[in-house]
């Protein structure tokens, strides 16, 4: 079997490189170490996209299966964590698309100025409280919040990923910010 050269970025040190190379070669114990390293972060990602823990569990399991199956395809371009994260985001999107029709509605009087980009009081919340607030959002809102605010996609990219108009992405974010601000104020109230 041909040995692959794996490039590791940033915080992924030499020992991780060895573990990754072993996992790529099929060593299940090495993959378990990778699983243990990323499980917490990736489960939190799934919780943000899912409306409940059952869906988050399904997304999480499906995504790690995809990571395992695609491990040999990892070329070392960019960080390994970024590569894993992309698989998880795509799995969450696929799950949401297949489970239900995502509904998006337009704001007829939408303008960027309608909503402050700052969510006042967000710094007073724990990550767990913030995840719970995001989970309460309607599916379309939650999806755009995750893609735009958390993952850093542009509205143009979101429109391409979800097959919606760019204005729809903007309006979903605007409405989501209003709901988020209301929930944050109630929590901090």
Buried (B, 14 or more C-beta within 10 A) or exposed (E): EEEBEBEBEEEBEEEBBEBBBBBBEEEEEBBEBBBEBBEEEBBBBBBBBBBEEEBBBBBBEBBBEBBBEEBEEBEBEEBBBEBBBEBBBEBBBBBBEEBEEBEBEEBEEBEEEBBEEEBEBBEEBEEEBBBBBBBEBBBBBBBBBBBBBEBEBEBEBBBEBBEBEBEBBBBBBBBBBBBBBEBBEEBEE
